[in-house]
Amino acid sequence: MNEYTLEVPAMTCEGCEIVITGAVTAVPGVGRVEADAEAGRVTINGDPSAEPRVRNAIEEAGYDVPE
């Protein structure tokens, strides 16, 4: 398992954290998810090959993930 961080600048509140955490946790290959609205970042511990699916899950939840 590796740890990586994605920027999600539109995540601005606890509700956003809950939505994103739920969306990312459902992605196969993801272990732990820590969404931090104050920092605008999501830290994921899991299989690095899941990153494209994680990005897609966040975008499908309504948040942009800049490259």
Contacts in CASP RR format, 6 or more apart in sequence:
PFRMAT RR
TARGET T0000
AUTHOR 0000-0000-0000
METHOD contacts of the structure
MODEL  1
MNEYTLEVPAMTCEGCEIVITGAVTAVPGVGRVEADAEAGRVTINGDPSA
EPRVRNAIEEAGYDVPE
1 31 0 8 1.000
1 45 0 8 1.000
1 46 0 8 1.000
1 47 0 8 1.000
2 45 0 8 1.000
2 46 0 8 1.000
2 47 0 8 1.000
2 48 0 8 1.000
3 43 0 8 1.000
3 44 0 8 1.000
3 45 0 8 1.000
3 46 0 8 1.000
4 43 0 8 1.000
4 44 0 8 1.000
4 48 0 8 1.000
4 51 0 8 1.000
5 41 0 8 1.000
5 42 0 8 1.000
5 43 0 8 1.000
5 44 0 8 1.000
6 41 0 8 1.000
6 42 0 8 1.000
6 44 0 8 1.000
6 51 0 8 1.000
6 54 0 8 1.000
6 55 0 8 1.000
6 58 0 8 1.000
6 65 0 8 1.000
7 40 0 8 1.000
7 41 0 8 1.000
7 65 0 8 1.000
7 66 0 8 1.000
8 20 0 8 1.000
8 35 0 8 1.000
8 40 0 8 1.000
8 41 0 8 1.000
8 42 0 8 1.000
8 58 0 8 1.000
8 63 0 8 1.000
8 64 0 8 1.000
8 65 0 8 1.000
9 40 0 8 1.000
9 64 0 8 1.000
9 66 0 8 1.000
10 16 0 8 1.000
10 62 0 8 1.000
10 63 0 8 1.000
10 64 0 8 1.000
11 17 0 8 1.000
11 20 0 8 1.000
11 35 0 8 1.000
11 37 0 8 1.000
11 40 0 8 1.000
11 42 0 8 1.000
11 63 0 8 1.000
12 37 0 8 1.000
12 40 0 8 1.000
13 37 0 8 1.000
14 37 0 8 1.000
15 37 0 8 1.000
16 35 0 8 1.000
16 37 0 8 1.000
16 63 0 8 1.000
17 35 0 8 1.000
17 36 0 8 1.000
17 37 0 8 1.000
18 35 0 8 1.000
19 61 0 8 1.000
20 33 0 8 1.000
20 35 0 8 1.000
20 42 0 8 1.000
20 58 0 8 1.000
20 61 0 8 1.000
20 63 0 8 1.000
21 33 0 8 1.000
21 34 0 8 1.000
21 35 0 8 1.000
21 42 0 8 1.000
22 33 0 8 1.000
23 57 0 8 1.000
23 58 0 8 1.000
23 60 0 8 1.000
23 61 0 8 1.000
24 30 0 8 1.000
24 33 0 8 1.000
24 35 0 8 1.000
24 42 0 8 1.000
24 44 0 8 1.000
24 54 0 8 1.000
24 57 0 8 1.000
24 58 0 8 1.000
25 31 0 8 1.000
25 33 0 8 1.000
26 57 0 8 1.000
27 50 0 8 1.000
27 53 0 8 1.000
27 54 0 8 1.000
27 57 0 8 1.000
28 50 0 8 1.000
28 53 0 8 1.000
29 46 0 8 1.000
29 47 0 8 1.000
29 49 0 8 1.000
29 50 0 8 1.000
30 44 0 8 1.000
30 45 0 8 1.000
30 46 0 8 1.000
30 47 0 8 1.000
30 50 0 8 1.000
30 54 0 8 1.000
31 44 0 8 1.000
31 45 0 8 1.000
31 46 0 8 1.000
32 44 0 8 1.000
32 45 0 8 1.000
32 46 0 8 1.000
33 42 0 8 1.000
33 43 0 8 1.000
33 44 0 8 1.000
33 45 0 8 1.000
34 42 0 8 1.000
34 43 0 8 1.000
34 44 0 8 1.000
35 41 0 8 1.000
35 42 0 8 1.000
36 42 0 8 1.000
36 43 0 8 1.000
42 58 0 8 1.000
44 50 0 8 1.000
44 51 0 8 1.000
44 54 0 8 1.000
55 65 0 8 1.000
58 65 0 8 1.000
59 65 0 8 1.000
END
